Amino acid sequence: MADLDDVQRLAAALPEVSESTSYGHRAWSVHGKAFVWERPLRRSDWQSLDLEPTGAPVLGVRVPDLADKDALIAENPESCFTTPHFDGHPAVLVWLDRVGEDLLAEMITDAWRVRAPKRLIRAAFPDENPGPS
């Protein structure tokens, strides 16, 4: 079970991350590009999920593309989901109180890689090849 303090710790461990707010909620960015953010569900979100509001903490996480989004949801249906608001957007929603720390860390790191400049990825992960700048 994770919380926003875990998100902050994992995100802050990555290079050149800044924390700010977006629509009054916590968000983490690299070079001005958000990669994870607190995303409380709206009434319409709860309705689309056919659930009663619980106040459970939800995190928005950037993913490389829609195929990755679909795979994450299919492989982790207990913790990863989406709503119609995010249809067509490369982002997945995560129930923080249902996700394990290993998966959360992997998702945050992968989201950071999606948004970070290639030179920064090369510096942080020199054994990987992120492609040309």
PyMOL commands that set and color helices and strands:
alter all, ss='L'
color gray80, all
select helices_A, chain A and resi 4-12+43-49+66-75+84-86+96-98+101-115+118-124
alter helices_A, ss='H'
color red, helices_A
select strands_A, chain A and resi 17-22+25-30+33-38+58-62+80-81+91-95
alter strands_A, ss='S'
color yellow, strands_A
deselect
rebuild
show_as cartoon
